[in-house]
Every structure is written in C-alpha cells, then in structure tokens.
Amino acid sequence: MKATVWSKYNCPYCDQAKALLKMKGIPFEEKKIGDGYSKEDLLEAVPTARKVPQIFLGEELIGGFTELKAKLS
C-alpha cells in the first residue's frame, strides 16, 4: 500500500503525517502545493478539500493527520 500526501510548506500537520507514515513503514508520494502542484490540482483530486494535509492510502481518501492517526492506530 502506498500513500499520497498533499501538503504545503510550513505545515506542522503535514510534517506529522509524513513522520507517522515513515514510522509505520508506509511509502508515500508527497504532492506539495507551491512545489510543482497548485491548489487547483489539490481541488481536482479532493473537491471538498479546505485544508492540508489531504492523505490517501491507496485510492482511499483518509482525510487529514487526525484521521490518518486514527486509521493507523
């Protein structure tokens, strides 16, 4: 299973989510807004997104860091 993390710079929850995935040994791809990706790209992937991170496990949208933590515990 591979994760996708939509993130942005200076986002503590994004950093915590990536650290948690690393700790659990789950490989992930980071799609960072402002670094090759735009807010529009995020909204295309997650039309309801109001904040980052937005995290997918495989094709399933998990949500943010709190939801990821709950899912992996």
C-alpha positions in Angstrom: 0.0 0.0 0.0 1.3 3.4 -0.9 0.1 6.8 0.4 -0.2 10.2 -1.2 0.2 13.3 0.9 -1.0 16.6 -0.4 0.9 19.2 1.6 2.4 22.7 1.7 5.3 24.5 3.2 5.3 25.4 6.9 2.5 22.9 7.7 3.1 21.1 11.1 0.2 18.6 10.4 1.8 17.8 7.1 5.1 17.1 8.7 3.5 15.0 11.5 1.6 12.9 8.8 4.8 12.2 6.9 6.6 11.3 10.1 3.8 8.9 11.0 3.9 7.2 7.6 7.7 6.8 7.8 7.4 5.4 11.3 4.8 2.9 10.1 7.0 2.0 7.1 4.4 3.1 4.6 5.9 4.5 1.4 4.4 7.8 0.3 4.4 10.3 -2.5 4.3 13.9 -1.5 2.4 16.4 -3.6 3.5 19.8 -2.3 1.5 22.9 -3.2 3.9 25.5 -4.4 6.4 22.9 -5.5 5.1 21.6 -8.8 1.5 21.4 -7.6 -1.2 24.1 -7.2 -4.3 24.5 -5.1 -6.3 23.8 -8.2 -4.5 20.4 -8.6 -5.5 19.5 -5.0 -9.1 20.6 -5.6 -9.2 18.4 -8.7 -8.1 15.4 -6.6 -10.1 16.3 -3.5 -13.0 18.7 -4.5 -14.0 19.1 -0.8 -10.5 20.0 0.5 -10.4 23.0 2.7 -7.0 22.4 4.3 -3.9 20.3 4.0 -2.7 17.7 4.5 -5.1 15.6 2.4 -4.0 12.0 2.7 -4.8 9.0 0.5 -4.0 5.4 1.4 -4.0 3.7 -2.0 -7.1 5.1 -3.7 -9.0 5.8 -0.5 -9.1 9.4 0.8 -8.4 9.2 4.6 -8.5 13.0 5.3 -6.0 14.9 7.4 -3.5 14.0 10.1 -6.0 13.2 12.8 -7.9 10.8 10.5 -4.7 9.2 9.4 -3.6 8.7 13.0 -7.0 7.1 13.9 -6.9 4.8 10.8 -3.3 3.6 11.6 -3.8 3.0 15.3 
